[in-house]
Amino acid sequence: MDIKAKITEIVDKIKKDPSLAEEFTKNPEKAIEGIIGVDIPDGALDTVVTGVKAKLTGDKLSGVADTLKNLF
């Protein structure tokens, strides 16, 4: 399994679905299990959860940087 590709897939689905984004905020592991359709033992998704959070945060920071760039 390509973890980076899976993270990108998960991030894309979270961005498109506000209720899924809310669920991810409350319980990231359960949200990811729902997206990929596999029940994974608690704690086993730590790497994926961390990657998804980093990518979501990075995308938000990128948007902020673009907005600031347009101010000057």
PyMOL Python script that loads the backbone (N, CA, C, O; Angstrom):
from pymol import cmd

cmd.read_pdbstr("""\
ATOM      1  N   MET A   1       0.847  -1.178   0.000  1.00  0.00           N
ATOM      2  CA  MET A   1       0.000   0.000   0.000  1.00  0.00           C
ATOM      3  C   MET A   1       0.892   1.240   0.000  1.00  0.00           C
ATOM      4  O   MET A   1       1.845   1.332   0.773  1.00  0.00           O
ATOM      5  N   ASP A   2       0.571   2.189  -0.874  1.00  0.00           N
ATOM      6  CA  ASP A   2       1.296   3.446  -0.945  1.00  0.00           C
ATOM      7  C   ASP A   2       0.663   4.418   0.055  1.00  0.00           C
ATOM      8  O   ASP A   2      -0.411   4.967  -0.193  1.00  0.00           O
ATOM      9  N   ILE A   3       1.340   4.620   1.180  1.00  0.00           N
ATOM     10  CA  ILE A   3       0.801   5.452   2.262  1.00  0.00           C
ATOM     11  C   ILE A   3       0.557   6.886   1.795  1.00  0.00           C
ATOM     12  O   ILE A   3      -0.480   7.472   2.107  1.00  0.00           O
ATOM     13  N   LYS A   4       1.509   7.456   1.047  1.00  0.00           N
ATOM     14  CA  LYS A   4       1.340   8.847   0.582  1.00  0.00           C
ATOM     15  C   LYS A   4       0.102   8.982  -0.300  1.00  0.00           C
ATOM     16  O   LYS A   4      -0.649   9.950  -0.173  1.00  0.00           O
ATOM     17  N   ALA A   5      -0.109   8.029  -1.181  1.00  0.00           N
ATOM     18  CA  ALA A   5      -1.287   8.069  -2.053  1.00  0.00           C
ATOM     19  C   ALA A   5      -2.568   7.928  -1.237  1.00  0.00           C
ATOM     20  O   ALA A   5      -3.564   8.591  -1.523  1.00  0.00           O
ATOM     21  N   LYS A   6      -2.544   7.069  -0.227  1.00  0.00           N
ATOM     22  CA  LYS A   6      -3.721   6.863   0.626  1.00  0.00           C
ATOM     23  C   LYS A   6      -4.022   8.139   1.414  1.00  0.00           C
ATOM     24  O   LYS A   6      -5.182   8.524   1.558  1.00  0.00           O
ATOM     25  N   ILE A   7      -2.973   8.795   1.924  1.00  0.00           N
ATOM     26  CA  ILE A   7      -3.158  10.056   2.663  1.00  0.00           C
ATOM     27  C   ILE A   7      -3.787  11.097   1.752  1.00  0.00           C
ATOM     28  O   ILE A   7      -4.718  11.794   2.155  1.00  0.00           O
ATOM     29  N   THR A   8      -3.283  11.208   0.524  1.00  0.00           N
ATOM     30  CA  THR A   8      -3.842  12.172  -0.428  1.00  0.00           C
ATOM     31  C   THR A   8      -5.311  11.865  -0.710  1.00  0.00           C
ATOM     32  O   THR A   8      -6.134  12.779  -0.774  1.00  0.00           O
ATOM     33  N   GLU A   9      -5.642  10.601  -0.876  1.00  0.00           N
ATOM     34  CA  GLU A   9      -7.024  10.188  -1.111  1.00  0.00           C
ATOM     35  C   GLU A   9      -7.918  10.573   0.069  1.00  0.00           C
ATOM     36  O   GLU A   9      -9.019  11.090  -0.122  1.00  0.00           O
ATOM     37  N   ILE A  10      -7.443  10.319   1.272  1.00  0.00           N
ATOM     38  CA  ILE A  10      -8.205  10.632   2.481  1.00  0.00           C
ATOM     39  C   ILE A  10      -8.406  12.139   2.614  1.00  0.00           C
ATOM     40  O   ILE A  10      -9.509  12.597   2.914  1.00  0.00           O
ATOM     41  N   VAL A  11      -7.343  12.907   2.391  1.00  0.00           N
ATOM     42  CA  VAL A  11      -7.424  14.371   2.492  1.00  0.00           C
ATOM     43  C   VAL A  11      -8.431  14.910   1.482  1.00  0.00           C
ATOM     44  O   VAL A  11      -9.242  15.773   1.816  1.00  0.00           O
ATOM     45  N   ASP A  12      -8.386  14.412   0.261  1.00  0.00           N
ATOM     46  CA  ASP A  12      -9.327  14.874  -0.766  1.00  0.00           C
ATOM     47  C   ASP A  12     -10.776  14.617  -0.349  1.00  0.00           C
ATOM     48  O   ASP A  12     -11.642  15.470  -0.545  1.00  0.00           O
ATOM     49  N   LYS A  13     -11.035  13.450   0.221  1.00  0.00           N
ATOM     50  CA  LYS A  13     -12.404  13.134   0.650  1.00  0.00           C
ATOM     51  C   LYS A  13     -12.828  14.009   1.827  1.00  0.00           C
ATOM     52  O   LYS A  13     -13.978  14.443   1.888  1.00  0.00           O
ATOM     53  N   ILE A  14     -11.923  14.271   2.753  1.00  0.00           N
ATOM     54  CA  ILE A  14     -12.246  15.116   3.906  1.00  0.00           C
ATOM     55  C   ILE A  14     -12.544  16.541   3.456  1.00  0.00           C
ATOM     56  O   ILE A  14     -13.470  17.172   3.965  1.00  0.00           O
ATOM     57  N   LYS A  15     -11.766  17.050   2.505  1.00  0.00           N
ATOM     58  CA  LYS A  15     -11.979  18.417   2.013  1.00  0.00           C
ATOM     59  C   LYS A  15     -13.331  18.581   1.320  1.00  0.00           C
ATOM     60  O   LYS A  15     -13.927  19.658   1.357  1.00  0.00           O
ATOM     61  N   LYS A  16     -13.804  17.526   0.699  1.00  0.00           N
ATOM     62  CA  LYS A  16     -15.049  17.600  -0.068  1.00  0.00           C
ATOM     63  C   LYS A  16     -16.296  17.387   0.787  1.00  0.00           C
ATOM     64  O   LYS A  16     -17.404  17.678   0.337  1.00  0.00           O
ATOM     65  N   ASP A  17     -16.136  16.885   2.005  1.00  0.00           N
ATOM     66  CA  ASP A  17     -17.285  16.513   2.830  1.00  0.00           C
ATOM     67  C   ASP A  17     -17.164  17.145   4.222  1.00  0.00           C
ATOM     68  O   ASP A  17     -16.422  16.638   5.063  1.00  0.00           O
ATOM     69  N   PRO A  18     -17.889  18.252   4.474  1.00  0.00           N
ATOM     70  CA  PRO A  18     -17.796  18.928   5.769  1.00  0.00           C
ATOM     71  C   PRO A  18     -18.135  18.030   6.966  1.00  0.00           C
ATOM     72  O   PRO A  18     -17.524  18.167   8.026  1.00  0.00           O
ATOM     73  N   SER A  19     -19.095  17.120   6.810  1.00  0.00           N
ATOM     74  CA  SER A  19     -19.434  16.241   7.935  1.00  0.00           C
ATOM     75  C   SER A  19     -18.295  15.254   8.208  1.00  0.00           C
ATOM     76  O   SER A  19     -18.045  14.893   9.357  1.00  0.00           O
ATOM     77  N   LEU A  20     -17.621  14.830   7.166  1.00  0.00           N
ATOM     78  CA  LEU A  20     -16.468  13.948   7.335  1.00  0.00           C
ATOM     79  C   LEU A  20     -15.311  14.708   7.982  1.00  0.00           C
ATOM     80  O   LEU A  20     -14.578  14.154   8.801  1.00  0.00           O
ATOM     81  N   ALA A  21     -15.152  15.972   7.613  1.00  0.00           N
ATOM     82  CA  ALA A  21     -14.113  16.804   8.236  1.00  0.00           C
ATOM     83  C   ALA A  21     -14.378  16.964   9.727  1.00  0.00           C
ATOM     84  O   ALA A  21     -13.454  16.912  10.538  1.00  0.00           O
ATOM     85  N   GLU A  22     -15.635  17.158  10.080  1.00  0.00           N
ATOM     86  CA  GLU A  22     -15.998  17.278  11.494  1.00  0.00           C
ATOM     87  C   GLU A  22     -15.732  15.966  12.235  1.00  0.00           C
ATOM     88  O   GLU A  22     -15.217  15.966  13.353  1.00  0.00           O
ATOM     89  N   GLU A  23     -16.091  14.854  11.597  1.00  0.00           N
ATOM     90  CA  GLU A  23     -15.849  13.548  12.206  1.00  0.00           C
ATOM     91  C   GLU A  23     -14.347  13.315  12.386  1.00  0.00           C
ATOM     92  O   GLU A  23     -13.918  12.781  13.409  1.00  0.00           O
ATOM     93  N   PHE A  24     -13.550  13.717  11.390  1.00  0.00           N
ATOM     94  CA  PHE A  24     -12.097  13.555  11.489  1.00  0.00           C
ATOM     95  C   PHE A  24     -11.542  14.372  12.650  1.00  0.00           C
ATOM     96  O   PHE A  24     -10.632  13.923  13.347  1.00  0.00           O
ATOM     97  N   THR A  25     -12.082  15.561  12.858  1.00  0.00           N
ATOM     98  CA  THR A  25     -11.643  16.404  13.961  1.00  0.00           C
ATOM     99  C   THR A  25     -11.930  15.749  15.303  1.00  0.00           C
ATOM    100  O   THR A  25     -11.113  15.819  16.220  1.00  0.00           O
ATOM    101  N   LYS A  26     -13.097  15.111  15.418  1.00  0.00           N
ATOM    102  CA  LYS A  26     -13.496  14.492  16.677  1.00  0.00           C
ATOM    103  C   LYS A  26     -12.809  13.146  16.913  1.00  0.00           C
ATOM    104  O   LYS A  26     -12.370  12.857  18.026  1.00  0.00           O
ATOM    105  N   ASN A  27     -12.716  12.331  15.874  1.00  0.00           N
ATOM    106  CA  ASN A  27     -12.157  10.989  16.020  1.00  0.00           C
ATOM    107  C   ASN A  27     -11.465  10.586  14.714  1.00  0.00           C
ATOM    108  O   ASN A  27     -12.062   9.903  13.882  1.00  0.00           O
ATOM    109  N   PRO A  28     -10.222  11.002  14.536  1.00  0.00           N
ATOM    110  CA  PRO A  28      -9.519  10.770  13.267  1.00  0.00           C
ATOM    111  C   PRO A  28      -9.426   9.295  12.856  1.00  0.00           C
ATOM    112  O   PRO A  28      -9.616   8.964  11.685  1.00  0.00           O
ATOM    113  N   GLU A  29      -9.138   8.421  13.804  1.00  0.00           N
ATOM    114  CA  GLU A  29      -8.989   7.009  13.446  1.00  0.00           C
ATOM    115  C   GLU A  29     -10.287   6.422  12.907  1.00  0.00           C
ATOM    116  O   GLU A  29     -10.276   5.722  11.894  1.00  0.00           O
ATOM    117  N   LYS A  30     -11.396   6.697  13.568  1.00  0.00           N
ATOM    118  CA  LYS A  30     -12.691   6.159  13.120  1.00  0.00           C
ATOM    119  C   LYS A  30     -13.080   6.756  11.767  1.00  0.00           C
ATOM    120  O   LYS A  30     -13.645   6.059  10.925  1.00  0.00           O
ATOM    121  N   ALA A  31     -12.782   8.033  11.553  1.00  0.00           N
ATOM    122  CA  ALA A  31     -13.096   8.667  10.273  1.00  0.00           C
ATOM    123  C   ALA A  31     -12.306   8.006   9.143  1.00  0.00           C
ATOM    124  O   ALA A  31     -12.850   7.734   8.073  1.00  0.00           O
ATOM    125  N   ILE A  32     -11.026   7.753   9.389  1.00  0.00           N
ATOM    126  CA  ILE A  32     -10.187   7.124   8.363  1.00  0.00           C
ATOM    127  C   ILE A  32     -10.651   5.691   8.111  1.00  0.00           C
ATOM    128  O   ILE A  32     -10.691   5.243   6.965  1.00  0.00           O
ATOM    129  N   GLU A  33     -10.997   4.985   9.160  1.00  0.00           N
ATOM    130  CA  GLU A  33     -11.524   3.624   8.977  1.00  0.00           C
ATOM    131  C   GLU A  33     -12.763   3.646   8.089  1.00  0.00           C
ATOM    132  O   GLU A  33     -12.933   2.781   7.230  1.00  0.00           O
ATOM    133  N   GLY A  34     -13.621   4.632   8.297  1.00  0.00           N
ATOM    134  CA  GLY A  34     -14.823   4.748   7.475  1.00  0.00           C
ATOM    135  C   GLY A  34     -14.493   5.052   6.026  1.00  0.00           C
ATOM    136  O   GLY A  34     -15.155   4.546   5.119  1.00  0.00           O
ATOM    137  N   ILE A  35     -13.479   5.871   5.797  1.00  0.00           N
ATOM    138  CA  ILE A  35     -13.101   6.235   4.435  1.00  0.00           C
ATOM    139  C   ILE A  35     -12.500   5.039   3.697  1.00  0.00           C
ATOM    140  O   ILE A  35     -12.843   4.776   2.544  1.00  0.00           O
ATOM    141  N   ILE A  36     -11.605   4.318   4.368  1.00  0.00           N
ATOM    142  CA  ILE A  36     -10.931   3.208   3.683  1.00  0.00           C
ATOM    143  C   ILE A  36     -11.704   1.901   3.781  1.00  0.00           C
ATOM    144  O   ILE A  36     -11.402   0.941   3.072  1.00  0.00           O
ATOM    145  N   GLY A  37     -12.706   1.863   4.665  1.00  0.00           N
ATOM    146  CA  GLY A  37     -13.569   0.697   4.767  1.00  0.00           C
ATOM    147  C   GLY A  37     -12.947  -0.502   5.474  1.00  0.00           C
ATOM    148  O   GLY A  37     -13.326  -1.647   5.226  1.00  0.00           O
ATOM    149  N   VAL A  38     -11.991  -0.229   6.354  1.00  0.00           N
ATOM    150  CA  VAL A  38     -11.318  -1.313   7.071  1.00  0.00           C
ATOM    151  C   VAL A  38     -11.269  -0.962   8.549  1.00  0.00           C
ATOM    152  O   VAL A  38     -10.937   0.166   8.913  1.00  0.00           O
ATOM    153  N   ASP A  39     -11.604  -1.937   9.411  1.00  0.00           N
ATOM    154  CA  ASP A  39     -11.499  -1.740  10.852  1.00  0.00           C
ATOM    155  C   ASP A  39     -10.064  -2.040  11.266  1.00  0.00           C
ATOM    156  O   ASP A  39      -9.604  -3.177  11.157  1.00  0.00           O
ATOM    157  N   ILE A  40      -9.375  -1.040  11.732  1.00  0.00           N
ATOM    158  CA  ILE A  40      -7.972  -1.158  12.103  1.00  0.00           C
ATOM    159  C   ILE A  40      -7.850  -0.959  13.610  1.00  0.00           C
ATOM    160  O   ILE A  40      -8.506  -0.081  14.171  1.00  0.00           O
ATOM    161  N   PRO A  41      -7.016  -1.766  14.275  1.00  0.00           N
ATOM    162  CA  PRO A  41      -6.863  -1.637  15.730  1.00  0.00           C
ATOM    163  C   PRO A  41      -6.437  -0.217  16.135  1.00  0.00           C
ATOM    164  O   PRO A  41      -5.656   0.435  15.441  1.00  0.00           O
ATOM    165  N   ASP A  42      -6.966   0.241  17.269  1.00  0.00           N
ATOM    166  CA  ASP A  42      -6.627   1.575  17.768  1.00  0.00           C
ATOM    167  C   ASP A  42      -5.117   1.728  17.856  1.00  0.00           C
ATOM    168  O   ASP A  42      -4.417   0.814  18.293  1.00  0.00           O
ATOM    169  N   GLY A  43      -4.622   2.879  17.441  1.00  0.00           N
ATOM    170  CA  GLY A  43      -3.195   3.173  17.490  1.00  0.00           C
ATOM    171  C   GLY A  43      -2.447   2.791  16.229  1.00  0.00           C
ATOM    172  O   GLY A  43      -1.359   3.312  15.983  1.00  0.00           O
ATOM    173  N   ALA A  44      -2.998   1.896  15.423  1.00  0.00           N
ATOM    174  CA  ALA A  44      -2.299   1.433  14.225  1.00  0.00           C
ATOM    175  C   ALA A  44      -2.313   2.475  13.111  1.00  0.00           C
ATOM    176  O   ALA A  44      -1.524   2.383  12.171  1.00  0.00           O
ATOM    177  N   LEU A  45      -3.184   3.447  13.203  1.00  0.00           N
ATOM    178  CA  LEU A  45      -3.297   4.464  12.163  1.00  0.00           C
ATOM    179  C   LEU A  45      -2.535   5.750  12.487  1.00  0.00           C
ATOM    180  O   LEU A  45      -2.701   6.754  11.793  1.00  0.00           O
ATOM    181  N   ASP A  46      -1.722   5.735  13.507  1.00  0.00           N
ATOM    182  CA  ASP A  46      -1.045   6.954  13.943  1.00  0.00           C
ATOM    183  C   ASP A  46      -0.296   7.653  12.810  1.00  0.00           C
ATOM    184  O   ASP A  46      -0.382   8.874  12.680  1.00  0.00           O
ATOM    185  N   THR A  47       0.433   6.900  11.993  1.00  0.00           N
ATOM    186  CA  THR A  47       1.199   7.495  10.904  1.00  0.00           C
ATOM    187  C   THR A  47       0.285   8.147   9.884  1.00  0.00           C
ATOM    188  O   THR A  47       0.561   9.248   9.409  1.00  0.00           O
ATOM    189  N   VAL A  48      -0.803   7.470   9.547  1.00  0.00           N
ATOM    190  CA  VAL A  48      -1.740   8.012   8.565  1.00  0.00           C
ATOM    191  C   VAL A  48      -2.438   9.249   9.126  1.00  0.00           C
ATOM    192  O   VAL A  48      -2.560  10.256   8.429  1.00  0.00           O
ATOM    193  N   VAL A  49      -2.896   9.185  10.378  1.00  0.00           N
ATOM    194  CA  VAL A  49      -3.560  10.331  11.012  1.00  0.00           C
ATOM    195  C   VAL A  49      -2.623  11.530  11.026  1.00  0.00           C
ATOM    196  O   VAL A  49      -3.032  12.642  10.692  1.00  0.00           O
ATOM    197  N   THR A  50      -1.382  11.314  11.406  1.00  0.00           N
ATOM    198  CA  THR A  50      -0.399  12.401  11.449  1.00  0.00           C
ATOM    199  C   THR A  50      -0.177  12.979  10.059  1.00  0.00           C
ATOM    200  O   THR A  50      -0.094  14.197   9.899  1.00  0.00           O
ATOM    201  N   GLY A  51      -0.080  12.119   9.060  1.00  0.00           N
ATOM    202  CA  GLY A  51       0.113  12.583   7.685  1.00  0.00           C
ATOM    203  C   GLY A  51      -1.067  13.378   7.168  1.00  0.00           C
ATOM    204  O   GLY A  51      -0.890  14.399   6.503  1.00  0.00           O
ATOM    205  N   VAL A  52      -2.274  12.916   7.470  1.00  0.00           N
ATOM    206  CA  VAL A  52      -3.484  13.629   7.029  1.00  0.00           C
ATOM    207  C   VAL A  52      -3.566  14.990   7.710  1.00  0.00           C
ATOM    208  O   VAL A  52      -3.850  15.993   7.056  1.00  0.00           O
ATOM    209  N   LYS A  53      -3.318  15.032   9.019  1.00  0.00           N
ATOM    210  CA  LYS A  53      -3.358  16.313   9.740  1.00  0.00           C
ATOM    211  C   LYS A  53      -2.328  17.274   9.177  1.00  0.00           C
ATOM    212  O   LYS A  53      -2.623  18.456   9.000  1.00  0.00           O
ATOM    213  N   ALA A  54      -1.130  16.794   8.893  1.00  0.00           N
ATOM    214  CA  ALA A  54      -0.073  17.649   8.361  1.00  0.00           C
ATOM    215  C   ALA A  54      -0.456  18.191   6.991  1.00  0.00           C
ATOM    216  O   ALA A  54      -0.241  19.367   6.697  1.00  0.00           O
ATOM    217  N   LYS A  55      -1.019  17.334   6.162  1.00  0.00           N
ATOM    218  CA  LYS A  55      -1.408  17.778   4.824  1.00  0.00           C
ATOM    219  C   LYS A  55      -2.572  18.763   4.884  1.00  0.00           C
ATOM    220  O   LYS A  55      -2.577  19.749   4.147  1.00  0.00           O
ATOM    221  N   LEU A  56      -3.552  18.517   5.743  1.00  0.00           N
ATOM    222  CA  LEU A  56      -4.661  19.461   5.888  1.00  0.00           C
ATOM    223  C   LEU A  56      -4.168  20.796   6.420  1.00  0.00           C
ATOM    224  O   LEU A  56      -4.580  21.845   5.925  1.00  0.00           O
ATOM    225  N   THR A  57      -3.305  20.777   7.407  1.00  0.00           N
ATOM    226  CA  THR A  57      -2.757  22.005   7.977  1.00  0.00           C
ATOM    227  C   THR A  57      -1.883  22.724   6.970  1.00  0.00           C
ATOM    228  O   THR A  57      -1.944  23.947   6.847  1.00  0.00           O
ATOM    229  N   GLY A  58      -1.073  21.972   6.252  1.00  0.00           N
ATOM    230  CA  GLY A  58      -0.202  22.559   5.232  1.00  0.00           C
ATOM    231  C   GLY A  58      -0.987  23.241   4.147  1.00  0.00           C
ATOM    232  O   GLY A  58      -0.615  24.324   3.695  1.00  0.00           O
ATOM    233  N   ASP A  59      -2.085  22.619   3.714  1.00  0.00           N
ATOM    234  CA  ASP A  59      -2.929  23.218   2.691  1.00  0.00           C
ATOM    235  C   ASP A  59      -3.557  24.505   3.196  1.00  0.00           C
ATOM    236  O   ASP A  59      -3.669  25.472   2.442  1.00  0.00           O
ATOM    237  N   LYS A  60      -3.969  24.534   4.457  1.00  0.00           N
ATOM    238  CA  LYS A  60      -4.552  25.748   5.030  1.00  0.00           C
ATOM    239  C   LYS A  60      -3.505  26.842   5.101  1.00  0.00           C
ATOM    240  O   LYS A  60      -3.792  27.998   4.792  1.00  0.00           O
ATOM    241  N   LEU A  61      -2.283  26.483   5.508  1.00  0.00           N
ATOM    242  CA  LEU A  61      -1.210  27.469   5.598  1.00  0.00           C
ATOM    243  C   LEU A  61      -0.848  27.990   4.220  1.00  0.00           C
ATOM    244  O   LEU A  61      -0.527  29.169   4.068  1.00  0.00           O
ATOM    245  N   SER A  62      -0.894  27.139   3.228  1.00  0.00           N
ATOM    246  CA  SER A  62      -0.606  27.559   1.861  1.00  0.00           C
ATOM    247  C   SER A  62      -1.622  28.591   1.403  1.00  0.00           C
ATOM    248  O   SER A  62      -1.259  29.581   0.768  1.00  0.00           O
ATOM    249  N   GLY A  63      -2.899  28.366   1.722  1.00  0.00           N
ATOM    250  CA  GLY A  63      -3.947  29.321   1.363  1.00  0.00           C
ATOM    251  C   GLY A  63      -3.757  30.656   2.065  1.00  0.00           C
ATOM    252  O   GLY A  63      -3.981  31.710   1.469  1.00  0.00           O
ATOM    253  N   VAL A  64      -3.346  30.617   3.322  1.00  0.00           N
ATOM    254  CA  VAL A  64      -3.084  31.852   4.071  1.00  0.00           C
ATOM    255  C   VAL A  64      -1.907  32.587   3.448  1.00  0.00           C
ATOM    256  O   VAL A  64      -1.945  33.809   3.302  1.00  0.00           O
ATOM    257  N   ALA A  65      -0.875  31.861   3.086  1.00  0.00           N
ATOM    258  CA  ALA A  65       0.296  32.487   2.480  1.00  0.00           C
ATOM    259  C   ALA A  65      -0.081  33.148   1.160  1.00  0.00           C
ATOM    260  O   ALA A  65       0.374  34.255   0.870  1.00  0.00           O
ATOM    261  N   ASP A  66      -0.909  32.480   0.355  1.00  0.00           N
ATOM    262  CA  ASP A  66      -1.356  33.069  -0.910  1.00  0.00           C
ATOM    263  C   ASP A  66      -2.155  34.349  -0.669  1.00  0.00           C
ATOM    264  O   ASP A  66      -1.994  35.330  -1.395  1.00  0.00           O
ATOM    265  N   THR A  67      -3.008  34.339   0.340  1.00  0.00           N
ATOM    266  CA  THR A  67      -3.798  35.525   0.668  1.00  0.00           C
ATOM    267  C   THR A  67      -2.903  36.666   1.109  1.00  0.00           C
ATOM    268  O   THR A  67      -3.090  37.803   0.676  1.00  0.00           O
ATOM    269  N   LEU A  68      -1.943  36.383   1.953  1.00  0.00           N
ATOM    270  CA  LEU A  68      -1.018  37.425   2.410  1.00  0.00           C
ATOM    271  C   LEU A  68      -0.195  37.959   1.255  1.00  0.00           C
ATOM    272  O   LEU A  68       0.071  39.159   1.185  1.00  0.00           O
ATOM    273  N   LYS A  69       0.206  37.093   0.362  1.00  0.00           N
ATOM    274  CA  LYS A  69       1.004  37.506  -0.785  1.00  0.00           C
ATOM    275  C   LYS A  69       0.232  38.524  -1.631  1.00  0.00           C
ATOM    276  O   LYS A  69       0.818  39.455  -2.183  1.00  0.00           O
ATOM    277  N   ASN A  70      -1.084  38.335  -1.725  1.00  0.00           N
ATOM    278  CA  ASN A  70      -1.903  39.243  -2.530  1.00  0.00           C
ATOM    279  C   ASN A  70      -2.100  40.603  -1.880  1.00  0.00           C
ATOM    280  O   ASN A  70      -2.518  41.551  -2.546  1.00  0.00           O
ATOM    281  N   LEU A  71      -1.806  40.713  -0.590  1.00  0.00           N
ATOM    282  CA  LEU A  71      -1.955  41.989   0.104  1.00  0.00           C
ATOM    283  C   LEU A  71      -0.814  42.950  -0.212  1.00  0.00           C
ATOM    284  O   LEU A  71      -0.971  44.164  -0.087  1.00  0.00           O
ATOM    285  N   PHE A  72       0.317  42.418  -0.615  1.00  0.00           N
ATOM    286  CA  PHE A  72       1.496  43.274  -0.829  1.00  0.00           C
ATOM    287  C   PHE A  72       1.847  43.418  -2.274  1.00  0.00           C
ATOM    288  O   PHE A  72       2.811  44.106  -2.610  1.00  0.00           O
TER     289      PHE A  72
END
""", "prot")
cmd.dss("prot")
cmd.show_as("cartoon", "prot")
cmd.util.cbc("prot")
cmd.orient("prot")
